[in-house]
Amino acid sequence: MSNAESVDTDVDIPTDKPILLFDGKCNLCNGFVQWVIDRDPEARFRFAALQSEAGQQLLERHDLPTESFETFVLVEGDDYYTRSTAALRMLKRLGFPYSLLYPFVVVPRPIRDVVYEFVAANRYDWFGQRDRCMVPPPDIEDRFLDGDVR
């Protein structure tokens, strides 16, 4: 999708819970989403692939690139966070023991993001990728925002 294009259909995006946007074709990212789901029985998070209509709409809403999927994004209401900040905020919301890692937020973001960006740059080589975005199983599909995947 070029910058001149926009998402054709507005997706109804609920704002009552944080939303994790992830690369739906990345095996590491899909594994990470499953990890969060397994540790979030209270369903505090919703999910959307960056490539989905909902993901694209949220990226546009926050003036983020709609073609580059090098990071996951945590959307909390009108605010958003990327890379290591998104990961640390997500861990904090998961509660103990994961929230014990949140104090690392005091480490300057450029230093934290070096590790994040290294893994992101190599994730397809190390973990592979899918031909298409994951389809959530019926028991958790209500946690994923609707929208066709691009």
MODELLER restraints for C-alpha pairs under 7 A, 6 or more apart:
rsr = mdl.restraints
at = mdl.atoms
rsr.add(forms.Gaussian(group=physical.xy_distance, feature=features.Distance(at['CA:1:A'], at['CA:66:A']), mean=6.83, stdev=0.5))
rsr.add(forms.Gaussian(group=physical.xy_distance, feature=features.Distance(at['CA:1:A'], at['CA:67:A']), mean=6.40, stdev=0.5))
rsr.add(forms.Gaussian(group=physical.xy_distance, feature=features.Distance(at['CA:7:A'], at['CA:53:A']), mean=6.65, stdev=0.5))
rsr.add(forms.Gaussian(group=physical.xy_distance, feature=features.Distance(at['CA:7:A'], at['CA:56:A']), mean=6.74, stdev=0.5))
rsr.add(forms.Gaussian(group=physical.xy_distance, feature=features.Distance(at['CA:7:A'], at['CA:57:A']), mean=6.21, stdev=0.5))
rsr.add(forms.Gaussian(group=physical.xy_distance, feature=features.Distance(at['CA:11:A'], at['CA:53:A']), mean=6.75, stdev=0.5))
rsr.add(forms.Gaussian(group=physical.xy_distance, feature=features.Distance(at['CA:11:A'], at['CA:54:A']), mean=5.60, stdev=0.5))
rsr.add(forms.Gaussian(group=physical.xy_distance, feature=features.Distance(at['CA:11:A'], at['CA:147:A']), mean=6.59, stdev=0.5))
rsr.add(forms.Gaussian(group=physical.xy_distance, feature=features.Distance(at['CA:13:A'], at['CA:54:A']), mean=6.97, stdev=0.5))
rsr.add(forms.Gaussian(group=physical.xy_distance, feature=features.Distance(at['CA:15:A'], at['CA:77:A']), mean=5.65, stdev=0.5))
rsr.add(forms.Gaussian(group=physical.xy_distance, feature=features.Distance(at['CA:17:A'], at['CA:44:A']), mean=6.16, stdev=0.5))
rsr.add(forms.Gaussian(group=physical.xy_distance, feature=features.Distance(at['CA:17:A'], at['CA:45:A']), mean=5.81, stdev=0.5))
rsr.add(forms.Gaussian(group=physical.xy_distance, feature=features.Distance(at['CA:17:A'], at['CA:46:A']), mean=6.58, stdev=0.5))
rsr.add(forms.Gaussian(group=physical.xy_distance, feature=features.Distance(at['CA:18:A'], at['CA:45:A']), mean=5.25, stdev=0.5))
rsr.add(forms.Gaussian(group=physical.xy_distance, feature=features.Distance(at['CA:18:A'], at['CA:46:A']), mean=6.25, stdev=0.5))
rsr.add(forms.Gaussian(group=physical.xy_distance, feature=features.Distance(at['CA:18:A'], at['CA:74:A']), mean=6.74, stdev=0.5))
rsr.add(forms.Gaussian(group=physical.xy_distance, feature=features.Distance(at['CA:18:A'], at['CA:75:A']), mean=5.56, stdev=0.5))
rsr.add(forms.Gaussian(group=physical.xy_distance, feature=features.Distance(at['CA:18:A'], at['CA:76:A']), mean=4.70, stdev=0.5))
rsr.add(forms.Gaussian(group=physical.xy_distance, feature=features.Distance(at['CA:19:A'], at['CA:45:A']), mean=5.69, stdev=0.5))
rsr.add(forms.Gaussian(group=physical.xy_distance, feature=features.Distance(at['CA:19:A'], at['CA:46:A']), mean=4.64, stdev=0.5))
rsr.add(forms.Gaussian(group=physical.xy_distance, feature=features.Distance(at['CA:19:A'], at['CA:47:A']), mean=5.32, stdev=0.5))
rsr.add(forms.Gaussian(group=physical.xy_distance, feature=features.Distance(at['CA:19:A'], at['CA:74:A']), mean=5.71, stdev=0.5))
rsr.add(forms.Gaussian(group=physical.xy_distance, feature=features.Distance(at['CA:19:A'], at['CA:75:A']), mean=5.06, stdev=0.5))
rsr.add(forms.Gaussian(group=physical.xy_distance, feature=features.Distance(at['CA:19:A'], at['CA:76:A']), mean=6.69, stdev=0.5))
rsr.add(forms.Gaussian(group=physical.xy_distance, feature=features.Distance(at['CA:20:A'], at['CA:45:A']), mean=6.94, stdev=0.5))
rsr.add(forms.Gaussian(group=physical.xy_distance, feature=features.Distance(at['CA:20:A'], at['CA:46:A']), mean=6.27, stdev=0.5))
rsr.add(forms.Gaussian(group=physical.xy_distance, feature=features.Distance(at['CA:20:A'], at['CA:47:A']), mean=4.84, stdev=0.5))
rsr.add(forms.Gaussian(group=physical.xy_distance, feature=features.Distance(at['CA:20:A'], at['CA:48:A']), mean=6.42, stdev=0.5))
rsr.add(forms.Gaussian(group=physical.xy_distance, feature=features.Distance(at['CA:20:A'], at['CA:72:A']), mean=6.96, stdev=0.5))
rsr.add(forms.Gaussian(group=physical.xy_distance, feature=features.Distance(at['CA:20:A'], at['CA:73:A']), mean=5.76, stdev=0.5))
rsr.add(forms.Gaussian(group=physical.xy_distance, feature=features.Distance(at['CA:20:A'], at['CA:74:A']), mean=4.71, stdev=0.5))
rsr.add(forms.Gaussian(group=physical.xy_distance, feature=features.Distance(at['CA:20:A'], at['CA:75:A']), mean=6.46, stdev=0.5))
rsr.add(forms.Gaussian(group=physical.xy_distance, feature=features.Distance(at['CA:21:A'], at['CA:47:A']), mean=5.93, stdev=0.5))
rsr.add(forms.Gaussian(group=physical.xy_distance, feature=features.Distance(at['CA:21:A'], at['CA:48:A']), mean=4.98, stdev=0.5))
rsr.add(forms.Gaussian(group=physical.xy_distance, feature=features.Distance(at['CA:21:A'], at['CA:49:A']), mean=5.49, stdev=0.5))
rsr.add(forms.Gaussian(group=physical.xy_distance, feature=features.Distance(at['CA:21:A'], at['CA:50:A']), mean=5.46, stdev=0.5))
rsr.add(forms.Gaussian(group=physical.xy_distance, feature=features.Distance(at['CA:21:A'], at['CA:55:A']), mean=6.30, stdev=0.5))
rsr.add(forms.Gaussian(group=physical.xy_distance, feature=features.Distance(at['CA:21:A'], at['CA:72:A']), mean=5.40, stdev=0.5))
rsr.add(forms.Gaussian(group=physical.xy_distance, feature=features.Distance(at['CA:21:A'], at['CA:73:A']), mean=4.95, stdev=0.5))
rsr.add(forms.Gaussian(group=physical.xy_distance, feature=features.Distance(at['CA:21:A'], at['CA:74:A']), mean=6.35, stdev=0.5))
rsr.add(forms.Gaussian(group=physical.xy_distance, feature=features.Distance(at['CA:22:A'], at['CA:29:A']), mean=6.21, stdev=0.5))
rsr.add(forms.Gaussian(group=physical.xy_distance, feature=features.Distance(at['CA:22:A'], at['CA:48:A']), mean=6.53, stdev=0.5))
rsr.add(forms.Gaussian(group=physical.xy_distance, feature=features.Distance(at['CA:22:A'], at['CA:49:A']), mean=4.98, stdev=0.5))
rsr.add(forms.Gaussian(group=physical.xy_distance, feature=features.Distance(at['CA:22:A'], at['CA:50:A']), mean=5.38, stdev=0.5))
rsr.add(forms.Gaussian(group=physical.xy_distance, feature=features.Distance(at['CA:22:A'], at['CA:72:A']), mean=4.72, stdev=0.5))
rsr.add(forms.Gaussian(group=physical.xy_distance, feature=features.Distance(at['CA:22:A'], at['CA:73:A']), mean=6.79, stdev=0.5))
rsr.add(forms.Gaussian(group=physical.xy_distance, feature=features.Distance(at['CA:23:A'], at['CA:29:A']), mean=6.05, stdev=0.5))
rsr.add(forms.Gaussian(group=physical.xy_distance, feature=features.Distance(at['CA:23:A'], at['CA:49:A']), mean=5.58, stdev=0.5))
rsr.add(forms.Gaussian(group=physical.xy_distance, feature=features.Distance(at['CA:23:A'], at['CA:50:A']), mean=5.40, stdev=0.5))
rsr.add(forms.Gaussian(group=physical.xy_distance, feature=features.Distance(at['CA:23:A'], at['CA:69:A']), mean=5.87, stdev=0.5))
rsr.add(forms.Gaussian(group=physical.xy_distance, feature=features.Distance(at['CA:23:A'], at['CA:72:A']), mean=6.91, stdev=0.5))
rsr.add(forms.Gaussian(group=physical.xy_distance, feature=features.Distance(at['CA:24:A'], at['CA:30:A']), mean=6.45, stdev=0.5))
rsr.add(forms.Gaussian(group=physical.xy_distance, feature=features.Distance(at['CA:24:A'], at['CA:49:A']), mean=4.73, stdev=0.5))
rsr.add(forms.Gaussian(group=physical.xy_distance, feature=features.Distance(at['CA:24:A'], at['CA:50:A']), mean=6.59, stdev=0.5))
rsr.add(forms.Gaussian(group=physical.xy_distance, feature=features.Distance(at['CA:24:A'], at['CA:51:A']), mean=6.75, stdev=0.5))
rsr.add(forms.Gaussian(group=physical.xy_distance, feature=features.Distance(at['CA:24:A'], at['CA:133:A']), mean=4.36, stdev=0.5))
rsr.add(forms.Gaussian(group=physical.xy_distance, feature=features.Distance(at['CA:24:A'], at['CA:134:A']), mean=6.05, stdev=0.5))
rsr.add(forms.Gaussian(group=physical.xy_distance, feature=features.Distance(at['CA:25:A'], at['CA:129:A']), mean=5.44, stdev=0.5))
rsr.add(forms.Gaussian(group=physical.xy_distance, feature=features.Distance(at['CA:25:A'], at['CA:130:A']), mean=4.80, stdev=0.5))
rsr.add(forms.Gaussian(group=physical.xy_distance, feature=features.Distance(at['CA:25:A'], at['CA:131:A']), mean=6.56, stdev=0.5))
rsr.add(forms.Gaussian(group=physical.xy_distance, feature=features.Distance(at['CA:25:A'], at['CA:132:A']), mean=5.62, stdev=0.5))
rsr.add(forms.Gaussian(group=physical.xy_distance, feature=features.Distance(at['CA:25:A'], at['CA:133:A']), mean=4.78, stdev=0.5))
rsr.add(forms.Gaussian(group=physical.xy_distance, feature=features.Distance(at['CA:26:A'], at['CA:124:A']), mean=6.62, stdev=0.5))
rsr.add(forms.Gaussian(group=physical.xy_distance, feature=features.Distance(at['CA:26:A'], at['CA:128:A']), mean=6.76, stdev=0.5))
rsr.add(forms.Gaussian(group=physical.xy_distance, feature=features.Distance(at['CA:26:A'], at['CA:129:A']), mean=4.64, stdev=0.5))
rsr.add(forms.Gaussian(group=physical.xy_distance, feature=features.Distance(at['CA:26:A'], at['CA:130:A']), mean=6.31, stdev=0.5))
rsr.add(forms.Gaussian(group=physical.xy_distance, feature=features.Distance(at['CA:27:A'], at['CA:127:A']), mean=5.84, stdev=0.5))
rsr.add(forms.Gaussian(group=physical.xy_distance, feature=features.Distance(at['CA:27:A'], at['CA:128:A']), mean=5.86, stdev=0.5))
rsr.add(forms.Gaussian(group=physical.xy_distance, feature=features.Distance(at['CA:27:A'], at['CA:129:A']), mean=5.19, stdev=0.5))
rsr.add(forms.Gaussian(group=physical.xy_distance, feature=features.Distance(at['CA:27:A'], at['CA:130:A']), mean=6.69, stdev=0.5))
rsr.add(forms.Gaussian(group=physical.xy_distance, feature=features.Distance(at['CA:28:A'], at['CA:123:A']), mean=6.61, stdev=0.5))
rsr.add(forms.Gaussian(group=physical.xy_distance, feature=features.Distance(at['CA:28:A'], at['CA:127:A']), mean=5.87, stdev=0.5))
rsr.add(forms.Gaussian(group=physical.xy_distance, feature=features.Distance(at['CA:40:A'], at['CA:94:A']), mean=6.49, stdev=0.5))
rsr.add(forms.Gaussian(group=physical.xy_distance, feature=features.Distance(at['CA:46:A'], at['CA:143:A']), mean=4.83, stdev=0.5))
rsr.add(forms.Gaussian(group=physical.xy_distance, feature=features.Distance(at['CA:46:A'], at['CA:144:A']), mean=5.65, stdev=0.5))
rsr.add(forms.Gaussian(group=physical.xy_distance, feature=features.Distance(at['CA:47:A'], at['CA:143:A']), mean=6.22, stdev=0.5))
rsr.add(forms.Gaussian(group=physical.xy_distance, feature=features.Distance(at['CA:47:A'], at['CA:144:A']), mean=4.67, stdev=0.5))
rsr.add(forms.Gaussian(group=physical.xy_distance, feature=features.Distance(at['CA:47:A'], at['CA:145:A']), mean=6.17, stdev=0.5))
rsr.add(forms.Gaussian(group=physical.xy_distance, feature=features.Distance(at['CA:48:A'], at['CA:54:A']), mean=6.57, stdev=0.5))
rsr.add(forms.Gaussian(group=physical.xy_distance, feature=features.Distance(at['CA:48:A'], at['CA:55:A']), mean=5.58, stdev=0.5))
rsr.add(forms.Gaussian(group=physical.xy_distance, feature=features.Distance(at['CA:48:A'], at['CA:144:A']), mean=5.64, stdev=0.5))
rsr.add(forms.Gaussian(group=physical.xy_distance, feature=features.Distance(at['CA:48:A'], at['CA:145:A']), mean=5.42, stdev=0.5))
rsr.add(forms.Gaussian(group=physical.xy_distance, feature=features.Distance(at['CA:49:A'], at['CA:55:A']), mean=5.68, stdev=0.5))
rsr.add(forms.Gaussian(group=physical.xy_distance, feature=features.Distance(at['CA:50:A'], at['CA:56:A']), mean=6.02, stdev=0.5))
rsr.add(forms.Gaussian(group=physical.xy_distance, feature=features.Distance(at['CA:50:A'], at['CA:69:A']), mean=6.90, stdev=0.5))
rsr.add(forms.Gaussian(group=physical.xy_distance, feature=features.Distance(at['CA:51:A'], at['CA:149:A']), mean=5.51, stdev=0.5))
rsr.add(forms.Gaussian(group=physical.xy_distance, feature=features.Distance(at['CA:51:A'], at['CA:150:A']), mean=5.29, stdev=0.5))
rsr.add(forms.Gaussian(group=physical.xy_distance, feature=features.Distance(at['CA:52:A'], at['CA:147:A']), mean=5.64, stdev=0.5))
rsr.add(forms.Gaussian(group=physical.xy_distance, feature=features.Distance(at['CA:52:A'], at['CA:148:A']), mean=5.46, stdev=0.5))
rsr.add(forms.Gaussian(group=physical.xy_distance, feature=features.Distance(at['CA:52:A'], at['CA:149:A']), mean=3.96, stdev=0.5))
rsr.add(forms.Gaussian(group=physical.xy_distance, feature=features.Distance(at['CA:52:A'], at['CA:150:A']), mean=5.73, stdev=0.5))
rsr.add(forms.Gaussian(group=physical.xy_distance, feature=features.Distance(at['CA:53:A'], at['CA:147:A']), mean=4.86, stdev=0.5))
rsr.add(forms.Gaussian(group=physical.xy_distance, feature=features.Distance(at['CA:53:A'], at['CA:148:A']), mean=5.68, stdev=0.5))
rsr.add(forms.Gaussian(group=physical.xy_distance, feature=features.Distance(at['CA:53:A'], at['CA:149:A']), mean=6.31, stdev=0.5))
rsr.add(forms.Gaussian(group=physical.xy_distance, feature=features.Distance(at['CA:54:A'], at['CA:145:A']), mean=6.44, stdev=0.5))
rsr.add(forms.Gaussian(group=physical.xy_distance, feature=features.Distance(at['CA:54:A'], at['CA:146:A']), mean=6.73, stdev=0.5))
rsr.add(forms.Gaussian(group=physical.xy_distance, feature=features.Distance(at['CA:54:A'], at['CA:147:A']), mean=5.70, stdev=0.5))
rsr.add(forms.Gaussian(group=physical.xy_distance, feature=features.Distance(at['CA:56:A'], at['CA:66:A']), mean=5.97, stdev=0.5))
rsr.add(forms.Gaussian(group=physical.xy_distance, feature=features.Distance(at['CA:59:A'], at['CA:65:A']), mean=6.58, stdev=0.5))
rsr.add(forms.Gaussian(group=physical.xy_distance, feature=features.Distance(at['CA:59:A'], at['CA:66:A']), mean=6.09, stdev=0.5))
rsr.add(forms.Gaussian(group=physical.xy_distance, feature=features.Distance(at['CA:60:A'], at['CA:66:A']), mean=6.87, stdev=0.5))
rsr.add(forms.Gaussian(group=physical.xy_distance, feature=features.Distance(at['CA:70:A'], at['CA:120:A']), mean=5.84, stdev=0.5))
rsr.add(forms.Gaussian(group=physical.xy_distance, feature=features.Distance(at['CA:71:A'], at['CA:82:A']), mean=6.41, stdev=0.5))
rsr.add(forms.Gaussian(group=physical.xy_distance, feature=features.Distance(at['CA:71:A'], at['CA:83:A']), mean=5.54, stdev=0.5))
rsr.add(forms.Gaussian(group=physical.xy_distance, feature=features.Distance(at['CA:71:A'], at['CA:120:A']), mean=6.95, stdev=0.5))
rsr.add(forms.Gaussian(group=physical.xy_distance, feature=features.Distance(at['CA:72:A'], at['CA:82:A']), mean=6.01, stdev=0.5))
rsr.add(forms.Gaussian(group=physical.xy_distance, feature=features.Distance(at['CA:72:A'], at['CA:83:A']), mean=6.20, stdev=0.5))
rsr.add(forms.Gaussian(group=physical.xy_distance, feature=features.Distance(at['CA:73:A'], at['CA:80:A']), mean=6.68, stdev=0.5))
rsr.add(forms.Gaussian(group=physical.xy_distance, feature=features.Distance(at['CA:73:A'], at['CA:81:A']), mean=5.66, stdev=0.5))
rsr.add(forms.Gaussian(group=physical.xy_distance, feature=features.Distance(at['CA:73:A'], at['CA:82:A']), mean=4.68, stdev=0.5))
rsr.add(forms.Gaussian(group=physical.xy_distance, feature=features.Distance(at['CA:73:A'], at['CA:86:A']), mean=6.15, stdev=0.5))
rsr.add(forms.Gaussian(group=physical.xy_distance, feature=features.Distance(at['CA:74:A'], at['CA:80:A']), mean=5.50, stdev=0.5))
rsr.add(forms.Gaussian(group=physical.xy_distance, feature=features.Distance(at['CA:74:A'], at['CA:81:A']), mean=5.13, stdev=0.5))
rsr.add(forms.Gaussian(group=physical.xy_distance, feature=features.Distance(at['CA:74:A'], at['CA:82:A']), mean=6.39, stdev=0.5))
rsr.add(forms.Gaussian(group=physical.xy_distance, feature=features.Distance(at['CA:74:A'], at['CA:86:A']), mean=5.25, stdev=0.5))
rsr.add(forms.Gaussian(group=physical.xy_distance, feature=features.Distance(at['CA:75:A'], at['CA:81:A']), mean=6.54, stdev=0.5))
rsr.add(forms.Gaussian(group=physical.xy_distance, feature=features.Distance(at['CA:83:A'], at['CA:113:A']), mean=6.45, stdev=0.5))
rsr.add(forms.Gaussian(group=physical.xy_distance, feature=features.Distance(at['CA:83:A'], at['CA:116:A']), mean=6.41, stdev=0.5))
rsr.add(forms.Gaussian(group=physical.xy_distance, feature=features.Distance(at['CA:84:A'], at['CA:112:A']), mean=6.14, stdev=0.5))
rsr.add(forms.Gaussian(group=physical.xy_distance, feature=features.Distance(at['CA:84:A'], at['CA:113:A']), mean=5.69, stdev=0.5))
rsr.add(forms.Gaussian(group=physical.xy_distance, feature=features.Distance(at['CA:84:A'], at['CA:116:A']), mean=6.24, stdev=0.5))
rsr.add(forms.Gaussian(group=physical.xy_distance, feature=features.Distance(at['CA:85:A'], at['CA:105:A']), mean=6.84, stdev=0.5))
rsr.add(forms.Gaussian(group=physical.xy_distance, feature=features.Distance(at['CA:88:A'], at['CA:101:A']), mean=6.85, stdev=0.5))
rsr.add(forms.Gaussian(group=physical.xy_distance, feature=features.Distance(at['CA:88:A'], at['CA:102:A']), mean=5.27, stdev=0.5))
rsr.add(forms.Gaussian(group=physical.xy_distance, feature=features.Distance(at['CA:88:A'], at['CA:105:A']), mean=6.82, stdev=0.5))
rsr.add(forms.Gaussian(group=physical.xy_distance, feature=features.Distance(at['CA:89:A'], at['CA:102:A']), mean=6.82, stdev=0.5))
rsr.add(forms.Gaussian(group=physical.xy_distance, feature=features.Distance(at['CA:91:A'], at['CA:98:A']), mean=5.19, stdev=0.5))
rsr.add(forms.Gaussian(group=physical.xy_distance, feature=features.Distance(at['CA:91:A'], at['CA:99:A']), mean=5.25, stdev=0.5))
rsr.add(forms.Gaussian(group=physical.xy_distance, feature=features.Distance(at['CA:91:A'], at['CA:102:A']), mean=6.84, stdev=0.5))
rsr.add(forms.Gaussian(group=physical.xy_distance, feature=features.Distance(at['CA:92:A'], at['CA:98:A']), mean=6.38, stdev=0.5))
rsr.add(forms.Gaussian(group=physical.xy_distance, feature=features.Distance(at['CA:92:A'], at['CA:99:A']), mean=3.94, stdev=0.5))
rsr.add(forms.Gaussian(group=physical.xy_distance, feature=features.Distance(at['CA:92:A'], at['CA:102:A']), mean=5.70, stdev=0.5))
rsr.add(forms.Gaussian(group=physical.xy_distance, feature=features.Distance(at['CA:93:A'], at['CA:99:A']), mean=6.96, stdev=0.5))
